[in-house]
Amino acid sequence: MPTVTAYLLPKPAPKPSLVGRRGLVLAMATVALLGCGYVTTEAILPPWLHGDTGPIPYVVPAACVFDDGDRIALQADTGKFIARCNNCLNNGTDVAFVLAPSVQGHPSTIWKVFNTGRLGTLALQADSGKFLARCNDCATPAAYIDVDHWSQGSFAQWTCVLANDGRIALRADTGKYLARDNEVDSSLPHNAALIHEDDWSKAWAQWAVDRLPVSAACTFNDGEIIGLQADTGNYMARCSDCLPNAKFPDVVFAQSSTLEPWAVYNTGNGKLALQSASGKYLTREYKVVPGASAVDQAFTSISDFSSHPWAEFTCVDLSNGKIALEADTGKFVARCANCLPESTDSVAMDCENPKDDAGAQWTVVRSA
């Protein structure tokens, strides 16, 4: 699927004549470009605006343009960075706080950006693999990091707005903005990240974006051959006709003593596809093995990963020399002990937090 970019769409207006439509949009683009800080793109505009003229060059604020998988840090007006903080509210939940003095040495300040498909909205994934979200169905305005995947609701999706001096503001689905506490809520610790400002004009509701290099652990050239070693020392490997009652012939285990080669491909949307030696790709398959204790099992079942989200995986750098692979469900690829009737260690997509599950942590062995 193509990457969706955050576009600025015009507000509803009276339907102009066909002759004036293109001139109207080009004039708007010219004004914006003269103001700088924008990039030109090919916009998706309402049919009434472009008529039969085809796609029209339009402008997007550069500060709000991200590719899926981009890694960023968000710096507040105090100079400190917004970070995931575990149990800072004494409830065992991860909450966003503006407390880190720097990015270096603080992996919880790093957020992976994804375009949600709704124009202008983004999702922010923490180092834990979970997403930044407005607390849904609760009274507190705190920003939690407890959503498995942004597709669970609009409360985990943020509209990026261009603020002052190249900074951005993040508007929640309620219309309020993410902001540093600034001691407005005495019930919460100082400098919590709250969704409470009605507009972004306050300095504490604006964020400087620090764009970070893509993690080396998750950077691969198309066609690069790797092995994936489990916490047991064994490797992820395809096994043909090892489960006679399964829907697909090639199941994936994590019990090979020798390295199984996988060719890595970048999918174009910030994710990876893994091709086995048979030419087929690693896939998440739902309820295809009778008697399996995990509903999503790993197989190699398709010859083309395009348009198959269940064959695309988000790489997460765990900052311990290992990676995690997130499936399209928001759960992670993991070694699964005794999950299949005929196997000690199969591979399933059943882990919610790879930080807490050694079986979901994979060592990448790169070919020389």
N, C-alpha and C positions, 0 to 999 in steps of 0.2 A: 504494500500500500504506500502511496506517496506521502511524504512528510507534509503535515499541515502547518502553515505558518500563521502567526497571529496577525490578522489584517485589521486595519482601521476601516470600518464601514460607515458610510454617511448616515446621518439620522434620516428617518422617513421624511419625505418632502413631496409636494405636489408633483405629479407625473409630468416631466418636461417633454417637449416635442422631440422627435427623433433627431432632427437636425442639430438641436442644441445639446444633446446628451454627451457626446464625446468631448465637445468643447468645455462643458461644465466640469467633467472629471479631469481633463488635462489642465484646466486652470487651477483646480484644487491641488493637483500634483505639483504644478510649478510653484505655487505659493509655499507649499510645504518644503520643497527642495531648497528654495531660497533661504528658508529658516535653518537649514542644516540639521544634522542629527537624524536624518531619515535615509532609508535605502529604497531604491525603486524595485518593484516586483510586479508580477502579473497577477492582478487581483481577481478574486471571485466576487462579482458584483450582482446585485439584484437584476433580474431580466428587464425590469422597466427602465433601468439606467443604461444598460449597454445595448439593448435592442438587438439588431442584427449586425452590430459593428464588431462583434467578437471581443476577445479579452482586451482589457484596457490597462495600460501601465498605471500603477497606483503607487502610493508611498506608505511605508511602514516605519514606525520608530525603531531605529537600529537597536536601541537598548532593550527592546522587547522581542527581538528575533533570536530564536534558539533552534538548534538542531536537536532532535531526540537524542538523549544520552549526554548532552553537554553537562559539564561539571562546573558549578559556580559556588561562590560564597557570598553572603549578603551582609554588608557592613552597615551598622547603624550610625546615627549622628554622633554617638559617643566614641566612635572609632572601634568599638567592639563588634563581634560577629554573632549572628544568630546561630544557635547550636541546639542539637538534641540533648536534653538533660534527663537522665533517668531518675525517677523517684523524687524529683525536686518539689513536688507537691505532696509528698508522703502518701501517695496512693498507688505506687508501683508502676505508674504510667509514664511514658516518655512525653515530655512537654518541651516546647520551644522557649529558650531563654536567650537573652542578649548578654552573654557573659564571657565569651572566648576572646582573649587578647590578640590572637593571631590564628591563621589557618594552619600554619606549620605545627605539627605535633598535636593537632586537634581534628581528627577525622570526622567528628560529629558536626563540624562547621560546613562540611561539603555536601551539597545537594545536587542530585541528578535531575535534569529538567526533561519533561516530556510534554509534547503538544497533545492536547486531549481530543482534538477533532472538532471541538466547538470553537469557532473563530475567536481568537483573542484570549483563550484560556490555557493555562499551563498547570502542570502537576509537579510537585517537588518531592523527590524520594530521598530519604535520609540514609545514612550509612548502615542503618539497621535493616534496610530493605522496605520499611514502611513509609507511608506518605504523610506529609504535613496536611492537617485538616482542621477546620472549625469543629469544635465539639458539637456533635449532633445530638439533639434532644437533651441538652443539659443547660443549666443556667450560667455557668462560668464562661467568660469570654476568652479563656485561654486557648492557645493553639496547640493541639495534641499531635503526636506522631504515632498514630495507632491504627491507621487504615491500611489494610493489606494491598489494596489496589485502588487507584484513583477512580476507576469506573464504578466503584460502589456508590458514588453519589456526588452531587455538585458541591457538597461541603468539603471535598478534597480537591477542588478545582479553583484556580485563582486567575482573575483577569489582570493582566499586566498593563499598567498605565505609565506613560512617560511622565516623570516628575521633574523637579528642578535639577539643572546642571548634570544631565545625563543619568540621574538616579531613576529608579523605578518605584512604583507603589503597587501593592498587591491587594486587590479587592476581592473579598469573599462573596459567596452567592447571596449573602444577606444585604450586600451593598456597602458594608463597612470594611475598613481597611486594616490590614495587619500593621501593628505598631508596637514600638517599645513601650512598656508600661508607663514610664514617667510618673510613677507614684499616683496614678489615678484610681487604682483599686487597692485599698489598704488590706484587703483580705488575701492578697497574693503577694509573694516575695517581689521585691523591687527588681525591675528589668525583665519581668516575664514578657513574652510576646503575646499580645492580646489583639483580638479583632474587635475594636471598639471605636475607632475614629470614623466620623462621618465623611471626611474628605482627607486628601493627602497633603494638604498645605502645611501641616505641622511637620517640623523637621524630623520628629521621631516616627513618622509614618512613611519615611522615604529611605530607600536602601541603595547603597552603592554596590554595583555588581562587579565582583571579581571573577573573571572568567579563567578557569583553571585548565591546565593541560589535561588531555584525556589520560586516564590511568594507564600506566605502562602495562600493568598486569592484565588489563582488559583490551589492549590494543593488539590487533592481529592483521596481517596482510591476507588478502583473499587467497585461498588455497594453501595457507600455511598448515603444516602437519604438526599436530600435537598429540600428547597422551593426557588422560585425566586420571590422576591417582587418588584413590579414596583414602580415608583416614586409617584404614587397615593396612595400607601399602599395596593393595591390589588395584587393578585398573578397570575402568569402565570399558566394557566390550560387548559387541554384538554376538549373539549366539543363534545360529540358524536351526530351525525345527527343534528347539529345545523344550517348547511347550506345545504339545500336540493338540491341546484343547483351546489354544488361543486363537483369536481372530486373525492375527498376522503372524507370519512365520518367524520373523527375526526379532526376538526379545533382547533387551539390554540388561546385562548383569554387571555387578561390581566385584567380581571374584576371579578375575584373570590375573595370573602371576606374571604375565608378559604384557608389554605395552601394546594396546590396540590403537592404530592410527586413526585420527579424526582430522579431516580437512575443514578448516574454519572459513566461513564466508560472512562478510558484513552484509546485512540485509538492506541497508539504506535508510533504516528508521531507528538507528541506534542499537539494534539487536544483532545477534549472531545466529548462524545456522551451522550445524555440525554434520558433516557428511562421512559416513562410514566407508570402509573399503569396498563394500558392495555397490556403492554409488547412491545408496538411499540415505535419507536424513533422519537424525534423531527427532522423535516426535512424542508428544504427550497423547496417550490413548486412554479413553474413558471407559471403564468397565468392560474390558475385552478379555479378561482372564477369570474364569469361574473360580471362586474360592479365594481370590486375592483379598488381603486385608486393607490394601490401599487402592482407591478407585482409579487413580491416575498413574498408569505405568508407562515406562519408557520402552519404545520400540523404534526400529528403523523401518518406516512404512511407505515413504513417498519419495519420488525421484526429483521433485521440484519444490523448493520451500516457498516460492513466491505465492502470495495470497493464501498461505496456510499459517495463521498465527500460532497454531499449536506446534509448529516446527521452528519457531523463533524464540530466542532466549536472551534475556537481559543479563549482561555480565556485571557482577558487583564485586569490587575490590574489597576484600575483608581486612586489608591492612596487616595481615599476618603471614604474607607470602602465599596466600590461597585465594581462590575466587569462589563465588556462588553463582548459580545459574537460575534466574527467575523465569518461570514459565508464564504463559499468557493468563493463567488463573491468578497470578500473584503469589503462588507458592513456589518453592524451590526444589530443584533436582537434588535428590539425596539417596545415599545408600540405605536400603530398607531391609533390615534383617527379618527373615522368615515371613516376608509379605506375600510370597508366592509358594504354592504347594511344593513345587519341584526345585526350590532354590533356597540357599542360605542367605545370600545377599543379592537381591535384585536392585533395580533403580526405579524410584518412584518420584512423583512430583507431589510430595505431601508435607514438606517442611515449611513452617510459617516464619521462622526466624533463624537464619543460618548462623548467626552469631552464637546461638545457644545450642546448636546441633552440629557436632563434629562430622556427622555423616553427610551434611550438606556442604562441607568445605572440601574443595578439590584443588590439588596441586597440579599446576600446568607444567607438563614436561615437553619442552620445545625441541624439535629436531635440530641437530647441529647443522 
